[in-house]
Amino acid sequence: MEPVHSVLYLKFQKHLSTSKGSSRKPLVDVPASEKINVDWPDSLPIERMKAGLTEIALAFVFFAGLVTFGLASFFFLQRF
């Protein structure tokens, strides 16, 4: 299956070349039967960013918990 964005881009280029007063020609005329092989990474950049932000938030919560536990232990030991 051919990627939708490349098909739409080529149709847009053809539309631009046929519009009135346009001397611009399509950049590439790729036959529909030719498949485009794109090597996509396993995860997209936005997914990696979401995962990174989630890790940062969890690390912050964990660190805050450690500080709270440490302060509570310190004040508890001061009483005795």
Secondary structure, 3 states (H helix, E strand, C coil): CCCHHHHHHHHHHHHHHHCCCCCCCCCCCCCCCCCCCCCCCCCCHHHHHHHHHHHHHHHHHHHHHHHHHHHHHHHHHHHC
